[in-house]
Structures are given as structure tokens and as C-alpha cells.
Amino acid sequence: MFALNFYSELYDELLNNNRKTATIRLGDKSDKYQAGMVVWVTVGPRFGRRQKLFAAILDRVEVKPIRELSPRDIERENPELRSQDDVISLLTRIYDEFVTPAHHVTVIYFSRVDE
């Protein structure tokens, strides 16, 4: 089974309260993640121990340049983000590389599955 892992413990509350229902990942991840897949949503360091929060179904997977992200895409990633510039800052911190509005991202929309 695949997982959507979130490195920061800060996402734990957003995820558990269903305030985060999408993730924006740098690059084209459409080969790995496809609509209809069931994945684990986890929190933890990249190569460390992770905590499983819940299972989720991937509702939609879209690849687009950052400049085409809608306000809804951004809000579903994190309700505190307001603009494409906020997304660029976030992705720059996470991936530790220079990110521009022309970079392609994968927007993965997911819904929690009650087990």
C-alpha cells in the first residue's frame, strides 16, 4: 500500500480535523498516485518512524504549473496559505530547492476512509 506522508507534526491537527484535504507535491507524481487508490496518511520524518493517522481514498490527481493553482487548491492544502507565493515558499522549504510559478506540481485530493 502507498502512503501520503507529511513530515511536519504541524499537519497532524489539520489532517485529523479534516481541514487538510489535498496535498501539493513538487513534480509530476501521477505515475505513483492515481484517482481511486487507497493510501495511508502518515506523519513523520522522511527516513524515520511514521505514525499512521488514517486511510484515505484519492479522489483526484492533477498535474499543473504552480501559476495555475486555484485558491481552492491552495486552501485545501493548508487553510492558512493564501497565495501561489505562499505555496512556492512552502515547497522551497520542504524540497530545499528554488521553486518558481512555472514549476509543475501534483495536486492530490483525498478523503478520509472510515475503517
C-alpha positions as CSV (number, residue, x, y, z in Angstrom):
1,M,0.0,0.0,0.0
2,F,1.2,3.5,-0.8
3,A,1.3,6.4,1.8
4,L,1.0,10.1,1.7
5,N,3.5,11.2,4.4
6,F,3.6,14.6,5.9
7,Y,6.9,15.5,7.5
8,S,5.7,18.1,9.9
9,E,3.8,17.3,13.1
10,L,2.0,20.6,12.4
11,Y,-0.1,18.8,9.8
12,D,-1.4,16.3,12.4
13,E,-4.1,18.6,13.7
14,L,-5.2,19.8,10.2
15,L,-5.4,16.2,9.0
16,N,-7.3,14.8,12.0
17,N,-9.8,17.7,11.8
18,N,-10.3,17.2,8.0
19,R,-9.1,20.8,7.4
20,K,-6.4,19.4,5.0
21,T,-8.0,17.5,2.1
22,A,-5.3,17.9,-0.5
23,T,-1.6,17.9,-0.8
24,I,0.6,19.8,-3.3
25,R,3.7,17.9,-4.3
26,L,6.6,19.2,-6.4
27,G,6.8,17.5,-9.8
28,D,4.6,15.0,-11.7
29,K,3.6,12.2,-9.3
30,S,0.8,10.9,-11.5
31,D,2.7,7.7,-12.2
32,K,2.7,6.9,-8.4
33,Y,-0.6,8.3,-7.3
34,Q,-3.9,7.8,-9.2
35,A,-7.5,8.5,-8.5
36,G,-9.3,5.7,-6.7
37,M,-6.2,4.4,-4.9
38,V,-6.5,3.8,-1.1
39,V,-3.4,5.1,0.8
40,W,-2.3,5.5,4.4
41,V,-2.0,9.1,5.6
42,T,1.1,9.3,7.8
43,V,3.1,11.8,9.8
44,G,6.8,11.6,10.4
45,P,10.4,12.2,9.3
46,R,11.3,11.2,5.7
47,F,13.5,8.2,6.8
48,G,12.3,7.8,10.3
49,R,9.4,6.3,12.2
50,R,6.0,7.4,10.9
51,Q,2.6,7.4,12.6
52,K,-0.4,6.2,10.6
53,L,-3.3,8.6,11.1
54,F,-5.9,7.1,8.8
55,A,-6.6,5.5,5.4
56,A,-7.8,7.8,2.6
57,I,-9.0,7.4,-1.0
58,L,-7.5,9.6,-3.7
59,D,-10.4,11.5,-5.3
60,R,-8.4,13.3,-7.9
61,V,-4.8,13.7,-9.1
62,E,-3.9,16.8,-11.2
63,V,-0.6,18.0,-12.6
64,K,-0.3,21.7,-13.4
65,P,2.1,24.6,-13.1
66,I,2.0,26.4,-9.8
67,R,0.8,29.5,-11.6
68,E,-2.5,27.6,-12.4
69,L,-3.2,26.6,-8.8
70,S,-6.7,27.9,-7.8
71,P,-7.5,29.5,-4.4
72,R,-9.4,26.3,-3.6
73,D,-6.3,24.1,-4.4
74,I,-4.3,26.3,-2.0
75,E,-6.9,26.3,0.7
76,R,-7.3,22.6,0.7
77,E,-3.5,22.2,1.0
78,N,-3.5,24.4,4.1
79,P,-6.2,26.8,5.2
80,E,-3.5,29.3,6.3
81,L,-2.0,29.6,2.9
82,R,-3.4,32.4,0.7
83,S,-1.5,32.7,-2.5
84,Q,0.7,30.9,-5.0
85,D,3.7,32.7,-3.4
86,D,2.8,31.1,-0.1
87,V,2.8,27.7,-1.9
88,I,6.2,28.5,-3.5
89,S,7.7,29.4,-0.1
90,L,6.3,26.2,1.4
91,L,7.7,24.0,-1.4
92,T,11.0,25.7,-1.3
93,R,11.3,24.9,2.4
94,I,10.2,21.3,2.0
95,Y,12.2,20.4,-1.1
96,D,15.2,22.7,-0.4
97,E,15.3,23.9,-4.0
98,F,14.5,27.1,-5.9
99,V,10.8,26.9,-7.0
100,T,9.1,29.2,-9.4
101,P,5.5,29.7,-10.7
102,A,6.5,27.7,-13.8
103,H,7.3,24.5,-11.8
104,H,4.8,21.7,-12.2
105,V,3.1,20.3,-9.1
106,T,0.8,17.4,-8.4
107,V,-2.3,18.2,-6.5
108,I,-3.7,15.2,-4.8
109,Y,-7.2,15.5,-3.4
110,F,-8.1,12.8,-0.8
111,S,-11.0,11.8,1.5
112,R,-10.7,10.0,4.8
113,V,-11.9,6.4,4.8
114,D,-13.7,5.3,8.0
115,E,-12.4,1.8,8.9
